[in-house]
Amino acid sequence: MTEFADFKNFEKNGWEERASTYDKWASANAKHIIPKAVNALALSRDDIVLELASGPGYGTNEIAKISQNVIGTDFAEAMVLEARKQNPNLNFEQADAENLQYKDSSFTKILCTFGILHFAHPDKAIKEVSRVLKQNGRFVFTVWAPVQESPFFGTLAETIGELGSYDVGLPTAPPIDDFSLQHRASERLSAQGLIMTNFESVNNIFNLGVPANSIPQMYREVAVRSKGLLDFQDPKKIPSIESKLIERFKEFEIDGIVNMPFPYRIVTAKKI
């Protein structure tokens, strides 16, 4: 499959670079999201669990509190090494979610927190999930709410649209909001033999731990596409774009720290 191949390489290379910076931005708020996502798995101590796009290992660590039979996987080698460093007693492997090396019906539960948004071929990854899940196995994944509902993502989009350009040479990517919409998520799961059993919209406020003037740096260090979208702009326009972002994010400062809504979805599906 060659469609979105450039995007896949772009994402992989980007996450190889982010292993050393992602945790400092994400760890504080992961403690709010990960337990909710793991709770949706309805784990027992006997479950055999796989985490996809495990990053620094937040989900694998939470799962291991209930089931010790868990493997965390990520397609970025640097992320796997970071996860092993942070969780030396847990099992992490490098694996491509679209081409899993595991046998059919190997797992009872599978978790993927925010990874689907970074897959070049999410339908192929879901097909692999269906293949390696046991009958009646459960798949839980999380995605951010649509851009128009998410100030963190929407503010960047609006600012680039106003002062910059989207045509900066980034590789073509799959639609970013498909799995944030209940009917589309259900359709795409069903096409791969999975039935959606729950679609939960979670609204919360995250403390980003930094002032507004740190937001341009955060965009660069926490995500691949946002860094590319900023750095590939006309160099003459970057200062005005960054200044506008800082100005917009000051609206969310409380005592000098950005606190803002980060709505997301928890989607649960079952293998039929």
Summary of the structure (lengths in Angstrom):
residues: 272
radius of gyration: 18.4
end to end distance: 26.6
largest distance: 57.6
contacts: 891
relative contact order: 0.16
helix: 46%
strand: 22%
